[in-house]
Structure formats: C-alpha cells, structure tokens
Amino acid sequence: MRALVDIFAQVFRSIGANKLRSFLTMFGIAWGVASLLLLIGLGEGFRSGQRRSLAQLGQDVIMMWGGTIPAMPNQHTGMKPYKLTVSDAEAIRSQAANVRNVTAFINRGDLKQVSEYSSSGGSVMGVQANYPEIRTIPMAQGRFLNRDDVADRRRVVVLGQKNNKLLFPGRPSLGAFITINGARFQVIGVAEKIGRGNNDGDNQRLYIPLSTMLELFPITGENIPQDSVSSIQYQPLTPDLNETAKAEVHRIIAERHGFDSSVKDAFEEWDTIKSERTVGLIFTAMDVFLGGVGIVTLALGAVGIINIMLVTVTERTKEIGLRKALGATKRSILTQFFLEGLLLTGLSGLIGIAGSGTLMFALGKAMGNNQMGFDPPRLVPWSAAMAMGTLVLCGVVAGLYPASKAAALEPVEALRKE
C-alpha cells in the first residue's frame, strides 16, 4: 500500500514539475472530447426534435386532400377540382386491405365562437370519434368525442388549450356552453397543449362531431357533394406498407371520382412515414458529418498527447536510468508512467465531458420551450465512452512505449542519453 502511495506521489510531482506542459496536454484532451460530444449532441438534438414534431401529428399518418382532375378523360389542359367525401372514407375503410384506420374531417376557420365571457376565432373541426386514434390529441380535462356523440349529432365541443383560455379566462369551462355561429354547444373536454413555442394553430381549435358539422356548417359551393370533407387521413397496416396502402387508396378514390389512378397530379397528399424516413437519412448524414468533424478534432488532440508524452519520456530517460541504478524495477517505472498517462488523460477527458454536458444543459435552459423542430443538444453516452477510451488509450500507449524502451536500457546507457 505504501509503495502505491509513493508511486502516486511521484506521479503528482512529475506532473507538477511541468505545469505548462501538463496544462497543454490536459487542455488538448478536454477540448477534443468536448468538441466531439457537442457536435454529436447537436446532431441528435436536430434528429429528436424532428421526430417529436412528426409524433405530435400522429403515428404513421398519411394525409389526403381534394385535388384536380381532367375535365374530360385523357385531357391534360382543362382541369376541374374534386372534393373528398365521407363516403370516400367509408369506401377506403371497407375496401383497402392494407389500411388499418381511416378518418375524415371538416376544418373551417370562418366560424365565430362566443362564450359568456369572451369570443374567439379559431378553426372549428368536425371530426369522427376515431380522430384521436390517428392524430395526437392528449386530453387535459373531460373527454373527447365518442361514437354516440357522432351518431346522435350531439351539440358538444372539445376546446383546444388556447381557445379554452380565450373563451373562459380564469374560469372553469367543463359543462359550460358556447355558441358557434349562433348554435349552442356544451363543453365536454379540453385538450392539452400541443407543440412548443408560439405555434398555437393546433391549440386554437374546437372539435365537434362530424355529423353535427355536416348538418350545421357543411362545406358549400357549386357542384360540391353534401358530405364533402376537408381531408381524409389514414394509417397503413404497417409503416413498410405505406406505398401499398397509398396505391389502394388512389385506386378507390380514382374509381369513385371517375379518373385514372395513374394521374399522380390528381392527388394532394402528405405521407408522414416517407417524410420521417427522409428526415432520418438527412440527420444520419448530419451525424456522420458532425461526428467526422469531432473525430478529426479528437485525433488532433490525440496527436498532441502522443507528442507531449514522447517528449516527456525522452527528457526523463536520465531519471529512469538513475532510478534503475538506485534499485527501481522496470515494473515500477512502467507503473508510474502508466498512472501518469492515465491520470492526465482520464482527468482531462472527465473535464471535457463535464464541460460539454454543462454547456448542453445551459443551452437547453436558454432555449426553454421556444424551440421549433429542434431539441437542445444532449450528451450521447456512446460518444462519451468512445472519446474517453480513444484518448486514454493514446495517452497510456504513448507513455508506456517509450518508457518501456528506456526502462529496458542498462542504467549506464540510460544516464548517457541526452
């Protein structure tokens, strides 16, 4: 035990005897580790932010809207618009074998909402009972619309988080009544806040049964079916079947509206599954790039460590010869240099990890909830382990190799070295 204490004392004396060199060595290690962790953490922040944004829309959602089709078969100049309908959604539900869930809704932003305390102008959505199964709507109070509400055309409403505050400032809203363009509705639920920052579009919505919406506030216009809807949204059986499900839906919609399903411009849609894959590829490339930059920085730090350790051992060859002349063993000499390299690199690596972690934490606090599509950078454990392992290995090997050669010399030869 005393021998180990003596070795550590010698290690600290050796490090203290070359303060500037030790500082530069530790700074290079800490900088390399911190740079690598911060760059990889930034890439992961972008990736997780995009995943979160897509997850707030819903899981595996494909969105479709009405489009335009040739006014006459095989005609490409004159185009006419078409609207999706509730019956289209029912046809998809019954005929598309690779679609597991489908919903239709109407979205209108021209309906005035009034409570006994205030008024609001958010969008009103007429939805089916399965809407939360496809789109993300967490509930803060009460409940969402159910099948009985839709079947009985009940005049009930679920408020978005911001609309709840606008219509009932500081007052309870559950069980209260509001009017939508003069029609009276009872509040049965309040949704939780969706999204972050100032993007309040989703939070300033009201949800009423689709059947009630079609009865009171249908989409109107020339040659528009009575059951027209703003959008149909659906989920494939599995994410890998998204293209198969889209082909089935295209065929059904084309048959029902009298055009060829091969006319791709006739479909207005957004496949969030495909978008997520694309985003994943982009951020994987970003991770590779940022990680590459970090590894280069780390390599430069490792080269600096190796150079400094080589110089240190070369300068101390006489010291090694003197210690051997006084009876020190090769093992004790190598142990000292091993502990010296381990202490320098290990302590510096921990400082780099702590520094990068502190900076990432501060960035997260500074960003708060105002980030849009970007999460704060976060410490990635595997990158920290890789950085520490690489630099400690470089430092230890760079110290042990020349030290072992010097320790193998006869004491007289070692003392002669310049």
Steps between C-alpha positions, in 0.01 A plus 500: 500500500784736590671425170182596313479825697864575417433436130200739499709759681768471232231528229366824646853641544580419138182667376559802723858536383377574147194710564475664157554174315247321719248782452539493121462122497186511710356790302547315170328190638212693658448707183494193276251317722273802543502579126406146404221476757357841415493438124335159536262644760392774258422240232297293745311812608395565141399137451294468818333837437382391156376168635309682773341739252381213278382299803279792605312468172430133557649157444547373142253749349435554131298815431293554187310804373280565199682565175446577133426256218460528121163641405483234226671159490855514356488880499792687654408864447159555661502397868216492752519473878350216700417471869552198724188375679397300804393220267854498355634437850249217552603346167866510606408342833316211336708445184863585581647182649828666597341793687445440872324825589347795316326819605344801327452854627389850404714797597350850482663820618210738431274407793470734799514355853351690793474422872334706771843650579679545169522406132751325279564432135690172493427228245209261559552136410222250446662162574410137537536315829816320389688823422725470813597148389674652198590853610654588836253678731587452870220603734552732798141499629182309425480270198520503124206440266367143487295297252170589668577871462550446126207262452254725689631825349552643844593864542807446714846650461859433609713812539865540410728625776526858373131528411414384849702790644352751255137398548516429875781718641570377853164322521392134478381393158382138539123489480477863387350608167632692200342597170651429160343730241198522731463123561528398867759235601594352837868464591583136585881511491816708473806379308852531633748739341640360176839606367745755636572867473262740332351249255146517638308392190425154638414643843245746364267237360157376602381147431135412440340182358535469122130421469412823680744692281341360184156596629582855615819612321559286189747591227299689242557585136393417149481128418640405842357179657309542826739276690817672379790512745823696519728200535518123536786364708594138545762257630645199314506159669873547558736787413668281236167468314453875454550491123269199463231670708533821295460305175179341632361835616588663166314225313190536720490880477563496123220249438254699711582833334536371145865542409808288446694422819826527304450880481725579797437874485137431591594413859591757762653308791772489762654171608652566844660153497696586187586842642630343821723265303635788294565705813671199656735468204578871507584499869697176474715677240521799733607275788768344280626843394497651849646183647774508235586859590505403865719197435749715308512739796539201730780360282685832515472489877629142499798597284579778744484257790731253325754771417502641850529155664784402265690820582432453870636146508803590283592786733469270801721218369781609733252498790402145406868396491564656842197325650615168357848559643338553840312171474167589333349216298379524143148424626501791745623739231235389254235519771589863567479599134179301458336678793635835382353454152176361642462788744571767239269357234229370734468822700511712184235283331272535801549878492407499128187292566397719793562818298301385197222368724480832683489694173223276362302541823539879482388500134193296594409746776558798271283351223219406739180407313556737210683259271316402184600166354826499697572353840794614712824307436534205733787290625519173307651227726666300222683806368627584850623143548668499158673833559624402845616158386686635197684775684586294805636226273708753304638658816586174672655337193695816415646498851560129543668428166799737533511442876534124448786557253673733744444263793653214299832689472784435737523775765833625356354523148189679627712753691697578183189592300465866405 
